[in-house]
Amino acid sequence: MPETTTELSLTLSERHTADFEMIANGGFDPLRGFMGSEDWRQVTDEMRLASGEYWSIPITLATDLDCAVGDVVELRADDGKPLGRLTVEEVFERDTSREAEQVYRTSDSDHPGVAAIYEEGDRCIAGPIEADDLPDHEEAFRRRYLTPAESRQAFEERGWNRIVAFQTRNPIHRAHEYLTKAALETCDGLFIHPLIGKTKEGDIPADVRMRCYEVLMDKYYPQGRVILGVNPSKMHYAGPKEAILHAIIRRNYGCTHFIVGRDHAGVGDYYGTYDAQKIFDEIDIAELGIEPLFFEHTFWCNECEGMASNKTCPHDENAHLFLSGTKVREMLGRGEKPPHEFSRDEVAEILIDANKEG
């Protein structure tokens, strides 16, 4: 097939900008570019790349840009910043309905991840990228930004051999604090690694969440055993399949263990409470290269007078303090602090102030 050398330009969506950054900074290792049809097929159907490595969610570049194999496409971030280029190796049509069913376990367009791939469309261009720069981030994120190479170096400098990662797209409430500290009991260090890429409408903005993480870091975590970073990836809300991807990303950042709690990366009622833990039964953990740590739903028990789970607490639900996310948002919107047993006061105050500003 004859190749052309036409130079073209494409401004990436916010979601594709996040993918470019994760490929460029090493967070999506071993990916070197946007996936072609064979990688797309095997990831969708078998949770592996064509080369054989585990990978659970397709990373494709859907676009209607008129281009052909051999073209060099100059890529810009969603804000217009030049990032680098992609050399087109393939133009192909993906089956978004099949991807929805296989990856998200639903074809329902009300699912935010499914809605996103439907909106992007079927036509994709694939090929390796060359990165000249990374997307810009706000100062709140820049000061916490670590590439995978930098986080590995930071762990090594601290002498950490067992590093547990915590993925979050929400503020850390008492239940999250409890399970991260429980994991830290068996590890040398904790890597709190909140996702700051594109999330769904209604999620708490990443800059607000960062203030919550930082106040907890300052007051309630041992300074020498915790690092706060940022994960510039987007959310897929793919539940079990995304738990695998989140583990792979943290392996690339140098972590040896990864926390998987209840309804990890879930949304609505699309996944069972512990489906994201069960999927690891299908995985060769040694080959994956990072060990999951599973945690039950945790809560404050008035009888135990502390945080507990169904594994450790003998008391019935009448003794448990549980607030839904909806209930907490309603309280914060009225300027009311959730109970101290649910959230640290400092975190609640940040969220209340953010609601007033919003």
DOLUM-164459 format. One record per residue (C-alpha): residue in one letter; x, y, z. Coordinates in nm, 2 decimals, always signed. Example, Ala and Ser with C-alpha at 12.3 -4.5 7.8 and 13.67 -1.06 7.14 Angstrom:
residues 2
+------+--------+--------+--------+
! mido !      x !      y !      z !
+------+--------+--------+--------+
!    A !  +1.23 !  -0.45 !  +0.78 !
!    S !  +1.37 !  -0.11 !  +0.71 !
+------+--------+--------+--------+
end
This chain:
residues 358
+------+--------+--------+--------+
! mido !      x !      y !      z !
+------+--------+--------+--------+
!    M !  +0.00 !  +0.00 !  +0.00 !
!    P !  +0.15 !  +0.34 !  -0.09 !
!    E !  +0.21 !  +0.57 !  +0.20 !
!    T !  +0.16 !  +0.94 !  +0.21 !
!    T !  +0.34 !  +1.21 !  +0.41 !
!    T !  +0.06 !  +1.46 !  +0.45 !
!    E !  +0.08 !  +1.65 !  +0.78 !
!    L !  -0.25 !  +1.70 !  +0.96 !
!    S !  -0.36 !  +1.84 !  +1.29 !
!    L !  -0.61 !  +1.71 !  +1.55 !
!    T !  -0.73 !  +1.87 !  +1.87 !
!    L !  -0.79 !  +1.59 !  +2.12 !
!    S !  -1.10 !  +1.57 !  +2.34 !
!    E !  -1.04 !  +1.60 !  +2.72 !
!    R !  -1.06 !  +1.22 !  +2.74 !
!    H !  -0.82 !  +1.16 !  +2.46 !
!    T !  -0.58 !  +1.42 !  +2.60 !
!    A !  -0.57 !  +1.22 !  +2.93 !
!    D !  -0.49 !  +0.91 !  +2.73 !
!    F !  -0.21 !  +1.08 !  +2.54 !
!    E !  -0.06 !  +1.19 !  +2.87 !
!    M !  -0.08 !  +0.84 !  +3.02 !
!    I !  +0.09 !  +0.69 !  +2.72 !
!    A !  +0.35 !  +0.96 !  +2.71 !
!    N !  +0.45 !  +0.96 !  +3.08 !
!    G !  +0.47 !  +0.58 !  +3.11 !
!    G !  +0.15 !  +0.53 !  +3.31 !
!    F !  +0.00 !  +0.31 !  +3.03 !
!    D !  +0.32 !  +0.11 !  +2.98 !
!    P !  +0.36 !  -0.10 !  +2.76 !
!    L !  +0.14 !  +0.11 !  +2.52 !
!    R !  +0.34 !  +0.33 !  +2.29 !
!    G !  +0.04 !  +0.48 !  +2.11 !
!    F !  -0.33 !  +0.45 !  +2.04 !
!    M !  -0.45 !  +0.09 !  +1.99 !
!    G !  -0.51 !  -0.07 !  +1.65 !
!    S !  -0.78 !  -0.32 !  +1.56 !
!    E !  -0.60 !  -0.63 !  +1.68 !
!    D !  -0.52 !  -0.48 !  +2.02 !
!    W !  -0.88 !  -0.35 !  +2.04 !
!    R !  -1.02 !  -0.69 !  +1.96 !
!    Q !  -0.81 !  -0.89 !  +2.20 !
!    V !  -0.85 !  -0.63 !  +2.49 !
!    T !  -1.22 !  -0.62 !  +2.43 !
!    D !  -1.27 !  -1.00 !  +2.42 !
!    E !  -0.97 !  -1.15 !  +2.61 !
!    M !  -0.84 !  -0.87 !  +2.84 !
!    R !  -0.50 !  -0.89 !  +2.68 !
!    L !  -0.30 !  -0.70 !  +2.42 !
!    A !  -0.21 !  -0.87 !  +2.10 !
!    S !  +0.15 !  -0.90 !  +2.24 !
!    G !  +0.00 !  -1.11 !  +2.53 !
!    E !  +0.02 !  -0.87 !  +2.83 !
!    Y !  -0.29 !  -0.81 !  +3.05 !
!    W !  -0.49 !  -0.50 !  +2.95 !
!    S !  -0.86 !  -0.46 !  +3.03 !
!    I !  -1.00 !  -0.14 !  +2.86 !
!    P !  -0.93 !  -0.03 !  +2.50 !
!    I !  -0.73 !  +0.29 !  +2.46 !
!    T !  -0.83 !  +0.41 !  +2.11 !
!    L !  -0.84 !  +0.74 !  +1.93 !
!    A !  -1.19 !  +0.78 !  +1.78 !
!    T !  -1.20 !  +1.06 !  +1.52 !
!    D !  -1.35 !  +1.15 !  +1.18 !
!    L !  -1.02 !  +1.32 !  +1.07 !
!    D !  -0.96 !  +1.25 !  +0.70 !
!    C !  -0.62 !  +1.07 !  +0.71 !
!    A !  -0.45 !  +0.76 !  +0.57 !
!    V !  -0.18 !  +0.51 !  +0.67 !
!    G !  +0.16 !  +0.69 !  +0.68 !
!    D !  +0.01 !  +1.04 !  +0.76 !
!    V !  +0.17 !  +1.23 !  +1.05 !
!    V !  -0.10 !  +1.39 !  +1.27 !
!    E !  +0.00 !  +1.68 !  +1.49 !
!    L !  -0.18 !  +1.65 !  +1.82 !
!    R !  -0.30 !  +1.92 !  +2.05 !
!    A !  -0.46 !  +1.90 !  +2.39 !
!    D !  -0.82 !  +1.99 !  +2.44 !
!    D !  -0.71 !  +2.35 !  +2.54 !
!    G !  -0.50 !  +2.38 !  +2.22 !
!    K !  -0.16 !  +2.32 !  +2.36 !
!    P !  +0.07 !  +2.13 !  +2.11 !
!    L !  +0.16 !  +1.79 !  +2.25 !
!    G !  +0.33 !  +1.59 !  +1.98 !
!    R !  +0.23 !  +1.37 !  +1.69 !
!    L !  +0.09 !  +1.04 !  +1.59 !
!    T !  +0.21 !  +0.84 !  +1.28 !
!    V !  -0.10 !  +0.66 !  +1.14 !
!    E !  -0.05 !  +0.29 !  +1.11 !
!    E !  -0.41 !  +0.19 !  +1.08 !
!    V !  -0.76 !  +0.34 !  +1.02 !
!    F !  -1.03 !  +0.10 !  +1.14 !
!    E !  -1.39 !  +0.07 !  +1.26 !
!    R !  -1.45 !  -0.05 !  +1.62 !
!    D !  -1.77 !  -0.21 !  +1.73 !
!    T !  -1.88 !  +0.02 !  +2.01 !
!    S !  -2.18 !  -0.20 !  +2.10 !
!    R !  -1.95 !  -0.50 !  +2.14 !
!    E !  -1.70 !  -0.29 !  +2.34 !
!    A !  -1.98 !  -0.17 !  +2.57 !
!    E !  -2.11 !  -0.53 !  +2.64 !
!    Q !  -1.77 !  -0.68 !  +2.68 !
!    V !  -1.59 !  -0.41 !  +2.88 !
!    Y !  -1.87 !  -0.22 !  +3.06 !
!    R !  -2.11 !  -0.53 !  +3.08 !
!    T !  -2.40 !  -0.31 !  +2.95 !
!    S !  -2.51 !  -0.14 !  +2.63 !
!    D !  -2.71 !  +0.11 !  +2.83 !
!    S !  -2.63 !  +0.46 !  +2.71 !
!    D !  -2.72 !  +0.60 !  +3.06 !
!    H !  -2.39 !  +0.44 !  +3.17 !
!    P !  -2.14 !  +0.73 !  +3.16 !
!    G !  -1.86 !  +0.52 !  +3.01 !
!    V !  -2.08 !  +0.36 !  +2.75 !
!    A !  -2.23 !  +0.70 !  +2.66 !
!    A !  -1.87 !  +0.84 !  +2.61 !
!    I !  -1.77 !  +0.57 !  +2.36 !
!    Y !  -2.10 !  +0.60 !  +2.18 !
!    E !  -2.05 !  +0.97 !  +2.15 !
!    E !  -1.69 !  +0.93 !  +2.02 !
!    G !  -1.80 !  +0.70 !  +1.74 !
!    D !  -1.66 !  +0.39 !  +1.57 !
!    R !  -1.39 !  +0.52 !  +1.34 !
!    C !  -1.05 !  +0.51 !  +1.50 !
!    I !  -0.69 !  +0.60 !  +1.39 !
!    A !  -0.40 !  +0.40 !  +1.55 !
!    G !  -0.03 !  +0.44 !  +1.57 !
!    P !  +0.26 !  +0.53 !  +1.79 !
!    I !  +0.29 !  +0.88 !  +1.94 !
!    E !  +0.59 !  +1.11 !  +1.98 !
!    A !  +0.55 !  +1.34 !  +2.28 !
!    D !  +0.70 !  +1.69 !  +2.28 !
!    D !  +0.52 !  +1.80 !  +2.59 !
!    L !  +0.25 !  +1.70 !  +2.84 !
!    P !  -0.08 !  +1.87 !  +2.90 !
!    D !  -0.09 !  +2.15 !  +3.15 !
!    H !  -0.24 !  +2.12 !  +3.50 !
!    E !  -0.34 !  +2.36 !  +3.77 !
!    E !  -0.09 !  +2.44 !  +4.04 !
!    A !  -0.28 !  +2.22 !  +4.29 !
!    F !  -0.19 !  +1.92 !  +4.07 !
!    R !  +0.15 !  +2.03 !  +3.94 !
!    R !  +0.30 !  +2.03 !  +4.29 !
!    R !  +0.19 !  +1.67 !  +4.34 !
!    Y !  +0.26 !  +1.55 !  +3.99 !
!    L !  +0.50 !  +1.25 !  +3.96 !
!    T !  +0.56 !  +1.05 !  +3.65 !
!    P !  +0.60 !  +0.67 !  +3.70 !
!    A !  +0.98 !  +0.71 !  +3.68 !
!    E !  +0.97 !  +0.98 !  +3.95 !
!    S !  +0.74 !  +0.79 !  +4.18 !
!    R !  +0.97 !  +0.48 !  +4.16 !
!    Q !  +1.26 !  +0.70 !  +4.24 !
!    A !  +1.08 !  +0.85 !  +4.54 !
!    F !  +1.00 !  +0.50 !  +4.67 !
!    E !  +1.36 !  +0.39 !  +4.63 !
!    E !  +1.49 !  +0.70 !  +4.81 !
!    R !  +1.27 !  +0.62 !  +5.10 !
!    G !  +1.38 !  +0.26 !  +5.11 !
!    W !  +1.03 !  +0.13 !  +5.05 !
!    N !  +1.00 !  -0.22 !  +4.91 !
!    R !  +0.63 !  -0.28 !  +4.97 !
!    I !  +0.42 !  +0.01 !  +4.85 !
!    V !  +0.04 !  +0.00 !  +4.85 !
!    A !  -0.16 !  +0.23 !  +4.62 !
!    F !  -0.50 !  +0.38 !  +4.69 !
!    Q !  -0.71 !  +0.49 !  +4.39 !
!    T !  -0.98 !  +0.74 !  +4.45 !
!    R !  -1.21 !  +0.99 !  +4.27 !
!    N !  -1.38 !  +1.10 !  +4.60 !
!    P !  -1.28 !  +1.27 !  +4.91 !
!    I !  -1.12 !  +1.04 !  +5.17 !
!    H !  -1.38 !  +0.99 !  +5.45 !
!    R !  -1.32 !  +0.79 !  +5.77 !
!    A !  -1.39 !  +0.45 !  +5.59 !
!    H !  -1.12 !  +0.52 !  +5.33 !
!    E !  -0.88 !  +0.64 !  +5.60 !
!    Y !  -0.94 !  +0.32 !  +5.79 !
!    L !  -0.86 !  +0.09 !  +5.51 !
!    T !  -0.56 !  +0.28 !  +5.38 !
!    K !  -0.41 !  +0.27 !  +5.73 !
!    A !  -0.49 !  -0.10 !  +5.77 !
!    A !  -0.31 !  -0.16 !  +5.44 !
!    L !  -0.02 !  +0.05 !  +5.56 !
!    E !  +0.02 !  -0.17 !  +5.86 !
!    T !  +0.16 !  -0.44 !  +5.63 !
!    C !  +0.35 !  -0.22 !  +5.39 !
!    D !  +0.64 !  +0.02 !  +5.40 !
!    G !  +0.46 !  +0.31 !  +5.23 !
!    L !  +0.12 !  +0.43 !  +5.11 !
!    F !  +0.08 !  +0.60 !  +4.77 !
!    I !  -0.25 !  +0.80 !  +4.77 !
!    H !  -0.31 !  +0.84 !  +4.40 !
!    P !  -0.63 !  +1.03 !  +4.32 !
!    L !  -0.76 !  +1.04 !  +3.96 !
!    I !  -0.78 !  +1.40 !  +3.83 !
!    G !  -0.89 !  +1.34 !  +3.47 !
!    K !  -1.24 !  +1.35 !  +3.33 !
!    T !  -1.51 !  +1.23 !  +3.56 !
!    K !  -1.89 !  +1.24 !  +3.53 !
!    E !  -2.11 !  +1.53 !  +3.62 !
!    G !  -2.19 !  +1.54 !  +3.99 !
!    D !  -1.85 !  +1.41 !  +4.10 !
!    I !  -1.66 !  +1.65 !  +4.34 !
!    P !  -1.41 !  +1.86 !  +4.14 !
!    A !  -1.05 !  +1.73 !  +4.16 !
!    D !  -0.91 !  +2.06 !  +4.30 !
!    V !  -1.15 !  +2.04 !  +4.59 !
!    R !  -1.06 !  +1.68 !  +4.66 !
!    M !  -0.69 !  +1.77 !  +4.66 !
!    R !  -0.75 !  +2.01 !  +4.95 !
!    C !  -0.92 !  +1.73 !  +5.14 !
!    Y !  -0.63 !  +1.49 !  +5.08 !
!    E !  -0.37 !  +1.74 !  +5.18 !
!    V !  -0.54 !  +1.83 !  +5.51 !
!    L !  -0.56 !  +1.46 !  +5.60 !
!    M !  -0.20 !  +1.41 !  +5.50 !
!    D !  -0.10 !  +1.70 !  +5.73 !
!    K !  -0.30 !  +1.59 !  +6.03 !
!    Y !  -0.38 !  +1.22 !  +6.03 !
!    Y !  -0.11 !  +1.03 !  +5.83 !
!    P !  +0.25 !  +0.97 !  +5.93 !
!    Q !  +0.46 !  +1.21 !  +5.72 !
!    G !  +0.74 !  +0.97 !  +5.64 !
!    R !  +0.52 !  +0.68 !  +5.52 !
!    V !  +0.28 !  +0.84 !  +5.27 !
!    I !  +0.32 !  +1.01 !  +4.93 !
!    L !  +0.03 !  +1.20 !  +4.76 !
!    G !  +0.05 !  +1.20 !  +4.38 !
!    V !  -0.20 !  +1.26 !  +4.10 !
!    N !  -0.32 !  +1.02 !  +3.83 !
!    P !  -0.41 !  +1.22 !  +3.52 !
!    S !  -0.61 !  +0.94 !  +3.37 !
!    K !  -0.99 !  +0.97 !  +3.30 !
!    M !  -1.26 !  +0.76 !  +3.46 !
!    H !  -1.43 !  +0.49 !  +3.26 !
!    Y !  -1.67 !  +0.37 !  +3.53 !
!    A !  -1.61 !  +0.02 !  +3.40 !
!    G !  -1.62 !  -0.15 !  +3.75 !
!    P !  -1.43 !  -0.48 !  +3.74 !
!    K !  -1.24 !  -0.41 !  +3.41 !
!    E !  -1.13 !  -0.07 !  +3.54 !
!    A !  -1.01 !  -0.22 !  +3.87 !
!    I !  -0.76 !  -0.42 !  +3.66 !
!    L !  -0.65 !  -0.12 !  +3.46 !
!    H !  -0.61 !  +0.08 !  +3.78 !
!    A !  -0.39 !  -0.19 !  +3.92 !
!    I !  -0.18 !  -0.20 !  +3.60 !
!    I !  -0.13 !  +0.18 !  +3.62 !
!    R !  -0.02 !  +0.16 !  +3.98 !
!    R !  +0.22 !  -0.12 !  +3.90 !
!    N !  +0.38 !  +0.11 !  +3.64 !
!    Y !  +0.41 !  +0.38 !  +3.91 !
!    G !  +0.62 !  +0.13 !  +4.11 !
!    C !  +0.36 !  +0.00 !  +4.36 !
!    T !  +0.36 !  -0.37 !  +4.47 !
!    H !  +0.01 !  -0.37 !  +4.62 !
!    F !  -0.33 !  -0.22 !  +4.53 !
!    I !  -0.64 !  -0.16 !  +4.74 !
!    V !  -0.97 !  -0.28 !  +4.59 !
!    G !  -1.27 !  -0.19 !  +4.80 !
!    R !  -1.64 !  -0.22 !  +4.76 !
!    D !  -1.78 !  -0.11 !  +4.42 !
!    H !  -1.44 !  -0.01 !  +4.28 !
!    A !  -1.48 !  +0.22 !  +3.98 !
!    G !  -1.85 !  +0.15 !  +3.98 !
!    V !  -2.15 !  +0.36 !  +3.89 !
!    G !  -2.52 !  +0.31 !  +3.97 !
!    D !  -2.63 !  -0.05 !  +3.99 !
!    Y !  -2.44 !  -0.18 !  +3.69 !
!    Y !  -2.20 !  -0.40 !  +3.90 !
!    G !  -2.22 !  -0.61 !  +4.21 !
!    T !  -2.07 !  -0.48 !  +4.53 !
!    Y !  -1.76 !  -0.70 !  +4.51 !
!    D !  -1.74 !  -0.78 !  +4.13 !
!    A !  -1.42 !  -0.57 !  +4.11 !
!    Q !  -1.26 !  -0.81 !  +4.36 !
!    K !  -1.39 !  -1.13 !  +4.20 !
!    I !  -1.24 !  -1.04 !  +3.86 !
!    F !  -0.90 !  -1.09 !  +4.00 !
!    D !  -0.98 !  -1.46 !  +4.03 !
!    E !  -0.95 !  -1.47 !  +3.65 !
!    I !  -0.60 !  -1.31 !  +3.67 !
!    D !  -0.26 !  -1.46 !  +3.72 !
!    I !  -0.15 !  -1.22 !  +3.99 !
!    A !  +0.23 !  -1.30 !  +3.94 !
!    E !  +0.19 !  -1.22 !  +3.57 !
!    L !  -0.01 !  -0.90 !  +3.65 !
!    G !  +0.28 !  -0.78 !  +3.86 !
!    I !  +0.09 !  -0.62 !  +4.15 !
!    E !  -0.10 !  -0.78 !  +4.43 !
!    P !  -0.46 !  -0.67 !  +4.51 !
!    L !  -0.57 !  -0.62 !  +4.87 !
!    F !  -0.94 !  -0.67 !  +4.92 !
!    F !  -1.14 !  -0.48 !  +5.17 !
!    E !  -1.50 !  -0.52 !  +5.28 !
!    H !  -1.74 !  -0.22 !  +5.32 !
!    T !  -1.63 !  -0.04 !  +5.64 !
!    F !  -1.84 !  +0.17 !  +5.88 !
!    W !  -1.84 !  +0.32 !  +6.23 !
!    C !  -1.99 !  +0.08 !  +6.48 !
!    N !  -2.13 !  +0.25 !  +6.80 !
!    E !  -2.10 !  -0.08 !  +6.99 !
!    C !  -1.73 !  -0.14 !  +6.89 !
!    E !  -1.67 !  +0.24 !  +6.93 !
!    G !  -1.46 !  +0.25 !  +6.61 !
!    M !  -1.43 !  +0.16 !  +6.25 !
!    A !  -1.51 !  -0.19 !  +6.15 !
!    S !  -1.63 !  -0.42 !  +5.87 !
!    N !  -1.85 !  -0.73 !  +5.86 !
!    K !  -1.53 !  -0.93 !  +5.90 !
!    T !  -1.45 !  -0.77 !  +6.23 !
!    C !  -1.78 !  -0.65 !  +6.38 !
!    P !  -2.03 !  -0.88 !  +6.55 !
!    H !  -2.31 !  -0.62 !  +6.58 !
!    D !  -2.62 !  -0.58 !  +6.37 !
!    E !  -2.69 !  -0.29 !  +6.14 !
!    N !  -2.86 !  -0.08 !  +6.40 !
!    A !  -2.52 !  -0.02 !  +6.56 !
!    H !  -2.36 !  +0.09 !  +6.23 !
!    L !  -2.33 !  +0.45 !  +6.10 !
!    F !  -2.37 !  +0.45 !  +5.72 !
!    L !  -2.45 !  +0.75 !  +5.51 !
!    S !  -2.51 !  +0.73 !  +5.13 !
!    G !  -2.32 !  +0.97 !  +4.90 !
!    T !  -2.66 !  +1.13 !  +4.82 !
!    K !  -2.73 !  +1.19 !  +5.19 !
!    V !  -2.38 !  +1.34 !  +5.25 !
!    R !  -2.42 !  +1.57 !  +4.95 !
!    E !  -2.75 !  +1.69 !  +5.08 !
!    M !  -2.61 !  +1.77 !  +5.42 !
!    L !  -2.31 !  +1.95 !  +5.27 !
!    G !  -2.54 !  +2.15 !  +5.05 !
!    R !  -2.73 !  +2.27 !  +5.36 !
!    G !  -2.40 !  +2.36 !  +5.53 !
!    E !  -2.43 !  +2.07 !  +5.77 !
!    K !  -2.13 !  +1.87 !  +5.88 !
!    P !  -2.17 !  +1.49 !  +5.84 !
!    P !  -2.12 !  +1.31 !  +6.18 !
!    H !  -1.76 !  +1.31 !  +6.30 !
!    E !  -1.76 !  +0.93 !  +6.28 !
!    F !  -1.82 !  +0.95 !  +5.91 !
!    S !  -1.59 !  +1.24 !  +5.80 !
!    R !  -1.31 !  +1.43 !  +5.96 !
!    D !  -1.43 !  +1.78 !  +6.05 !
!    E !  -1.15 !  +1.94 !  +5.84 !
!    V !  -1.27 !  +1.75 !  +5.53 !
!    A !  -1.63 !  +1.84 !  +5.58 !
!    E !  -1.55 !  +2.21 !  +5.62 !
!    I !  -1.36 !  +2.21 !  +5.29 !
!    L !  -1.66 !  +2.04 !  +5.11 !
!    I !  -1.91 !  +2.28 !  +5.27 !
!    D !  -1.70 !  +2.59 !  +5.16 !
!    A !  -1.67 !  +2.44 !  +4.81 !
!    N !  -2.05 !  +2.40 !  +4.80 !
!    K !  -2.10 !  +2.77 !  +4.90 !
!    E !  -1.85 !  +2.88 !  +4.63 !
!    G !  -2.01 !  +2.66 !  +4.37 !
+------+--------+--------+--------+
end
